[in-house]
Amino acid sequence: MILSFNKYFKFLRLSILTKEIITKTRGFRMPFAQSFLSFKFSTLKFKLFALSFKLLPFCFLLSALSLTTYAQDTQFSQYYAAPLYLNPAFAGATHESRAMFNNRYQWVNLPKPFITYAASLDHNFEKFRSGVGLMAMLDKAGAGALKSASISGMYSFRVNLSNKLVFRPGIQFGYVSRSIDYYNLTFGSQIDGVPGIPYDVAGKSSNINYFDFGAGFLFYNNKFWMGMASSHINQPDQSLNTGGNKLPIKTTLHGGIKFFLKEGVHKKKYGEQKERSISPTFVYKHQEHFDQLDLGLYLCYEPVVTGLWYRGIPFKRYNQENFNHDAVVVMVGVRTDRWGIGYSYDLTISSLTATTSAGAHEFSLSYVFKTRKIVRRKDMVIPCPKF
């Protein structure tokens, strides 16, 4: 299939971004089996120009179906707006119940961008020092031919180590369904004028289902937090092909500290001052041979929350040509006692370039349900940014 694909590009001048990490449907940058193709069309006829764009989704899906493909993990730039995805220990970590929604559009310059949806709900059982959470996700790659849908349940437990420190472990149990619709793809035989799907892929399995397990923990007080999570502990086989493509364990380390500024003049309910703070944060992710670092800060001037951070590891190269730079992310959000909304944009700074990919847009929405309990200021709460 790859030979047939190359045959129909012999008239194109290819500029191949080799060893560029293209995951992101996903998450952090990891090399796919094939690299992203950037075409120089200045000397080509319009017909070839249009044809090449139709085949872009197929290029990505060739990588997804390859036996040598590495795993893809969805990534949210607003990681604290999707806390259950970041670490199952966040389940029920607040005093009130929450509902959250996240939507990410990545590489919008492609004919069909990569789109991710996530919806989650968590609740705190104060009497049992426990929290539970539920999260559903849907991920569409390219033309929508490759899809991944999952549902996960989380449980966490609070352990008060002292009056100034809390330890919170958490576990996650999920069920994942991946599928591909070959009829959404354009194959070489179709370009030749032969209708239908090539015989060598038409009879193969188009979906796979598997269980996925994870775990994590948090240490925190009212000013700092530190956590670690491991995903895909059971290393499930996610191959849509002949099997043997295990999903590597992903390890995430995250943390931050909150510095409170001079309190505002206007007060909220229960006599509390509106928050004024700066929170430097980091998220480091490692999966098999590849890693990524998000480093930046949030500024809260309630009700407005802004953020700026860098994604990549500037001192590390995966090859001689490409530094491990990915994106600069800017974010703005508004929060009230109950509602929170956020928007962020990923400006691509890798060799993929912002012009080629047009970056990524991300939206978040959250709602905190009313409770009869009045949370006292001295109660221990995780100080990480929320909006």
CORVENUR-V192874 format. One line per field, one symbol per residue. ss: DSSP state (2 for helix, 1 for strand, 0 for the rest). phi: phi as a letter, one per 30 degrees, with the letter a starting at -180 (. if undefined). psi: psi as a letter, one per 30 degrees, with the letter a starting at -180 (. if undefined). A space follows every 10 residues. Layout:
ss = ???
phi = ???
psi = ???
This chain:
ss = 0222222000 0011111000 1000000000 1000011111 0000022222 2222222222 2222200000 0000000022 2022220222 0000000111 1111110000 0001111111 1111122201 1111111111 1000011111 1111111111 1100111111 1111111111 0222000222 2000000022 2200001111 1111111111 0001111111 1000001000 0000010001 1111111111 0000001022 2010011111 1111111001 1111111111 1001111111 1111111000 0011111111 1111100011 1111111100 0002222001 1111111100 0000000000 0000000
phi = .dddddedcd ccdcccddid dccheacddb dddccdcccc ceccdedded ddddceeded deddcddcdc dcbebcdddd cbddddaddd eidcdbdbbb bbbbcchddd ebddbbbbbb bbbccddchb bbbbbbbbbc cididcbbbb bbcbbbbcbd dadbbbcbda bbbbbbbcbb cdddcccedd ddjcdjcedd bdcddcabba dbbaaaabca bdbbabbbbb ciedhddcdc ccjicddddc cbcbalbccd cdddddccdi iddddbabbd bbbcbbbhcb babcbaaccc beccbbbbac ckbdccccad dcddcbaccc bbbbbbdccb bbbbbccdbd ddidddciib cbbbbbbcdd bddcdddddd bdddeba
psi = eeeeeeeggf fkkkjkikgk jhcghbblkk klellkkjkj geglleeeee eeeffeeeee feeffkfgkl lkkkkkeiff fiefeekfff kgflflkkkk kkkkjkiffl ejlkkkkkkl klkkieeghl kllkkkkkkk kbggejlkkl kkklklkkjj eafgkkkjll lkklkkkklk jffflkleee efgjllkkff feglkglkkl kkkllllkkl affllklkkk lhefiljgkg cglgikjlkk kkklalkkjk aklleklalg gklkkjlkjk llkkkkjcgl lkkkkalkkj ikgkkllklk kajfgkkfaf eklikdlkkk kklkkafelk klklkjjkga fekeeefgak kkkkklkkkk lfkjjlffkj lkglkk.
